[in-house]
Amino acid sequence: MTGQLAPGTRVRVRLDWPETRGPCHIRTPYYVRGQEGVIHRALGRFRNPEKLAFARPAEELALYHVRFDLRRIWPEADADLLVELFESWLEAA
């Protein structure tokens, strides 16, 4: 996804495991991969830390607070979960 996502937009976190393909730096928690959430707030644009970690040229990406129903991840939970995710990890739900 690219561009500005509005609060309330439903998204899915890509179900991807780049760590299986070699050395990498990932800021996306494994437990939200493949999960659906809702954009809570846009946080701005920042250089991609997954590339900066290896001193590679890094494009700017939008960063979002994405809210998840924690019960869908951990059924015994009774709360929501707010995670910062870069747009490169998000797709339309």
C-alpha positions in Angstrom: 0.0 0.0 0.0 1.2 3.5 -0.7 -0.1 6.9 0.2 -2.0 8.1 3.2 -4.3 5.6 4.8 -7.2 7.2 6.7 -8.1 6.3 10.3 -10.7 3.5 10.2 -9.2 1.8 7.1 -9.1 -2.0 7.5 -5.7 -3.5 6.7 -4.0 -6.9 6.9 -0.4 -7.3 7.9 1.5 -9.2 5.2 2.1 -12.8 6.1 5.8 -12.8 5.3 8.9 -14.2 6.9 11.9 -12.4 5.4 14.1 -13.8 8.2 13.9 -17.2 6.5 15.6 -15.7 3.4 18.7 -14.5 5.1 19.9 -11.7 7.4 17.4 -8.9 7.9 16.1 -6.4 10.4 12.4 -6.5 11.0 10.2 -4.2 13.1 7.0 -6.1 12.5 6.1 -8.5 15.4 5.6 -12.0 14.3 2.3 -12.3 16.2 0.5 -9.7 14.0 1.7 -11.1 10.6 -1.4 -12.2 8.7 -3.8 -10.4 11.2 -6.4 -7.8 10.3 -6.4 -4.5 12.0 -7.6 -0.9 11.6 -5.6 2.2 11.0 -5.8 4.2 14.2 -3.5 7.1 13.2 -0.9 8.2 10.7 2.4 9.0 12.3 4.3 10.6 9.4 6.9 9.4 7.0 10.3 8.0 8.0 13.2 6.3 6.3 12.8 2.5 6.1 14.7 1.1 9.2 14.8 -2.4 7.6 17.2 -1.0 5.1 19.0 1.6 7.3 20.0 -1.3 9.6 22.3 -2.5 6.8 23.4 1.0 5.6 21.4 0.6 2.4 19.6 3.5 0.7 16.2 3.8 2.4 13.1 5.3 1.0 10.6 7.1 3.2 7.6 5.1 4.2 4.4 6.0 6.0 4.2 4.8 9.6 0.9 4.0 11.2 -0.6 3.0 14.6 -2.7 0.0 13.7 -5.2 -1.3 16.3 -5.8 -5.0 16.6 -8.5 -6.9 18.6 -6.1 -8.7 20.9 -8.7 -11.5 21.4 -8.1 -12.6 17.8 -4.4 -13.1 18.6 -4.7 -14.3 22.2 -8.2 -15.5 23.0 -7.8 -15.0 26.8 -6.9 -11.3 26.4 -9.5 -8.6 27.0 -8.0 -5.5 25.3 -6.9 -4.0 22.1 -3.3 -3.9 20.8 -1.8 -0.8 19.2 1.3 -1.5 17.0 3.4 0.9 14.9 3.7 -0.6 11.4 5.3 0.7 8.2 3.2 0.8 5.0 5.4 -1.8 3.3 3.9 -4.4 5.7 0.3 -3.5 5.1 -2.2 -4.6 2.5 -5.9 -4.1 1.9 -8.1 -6.3 4.2 
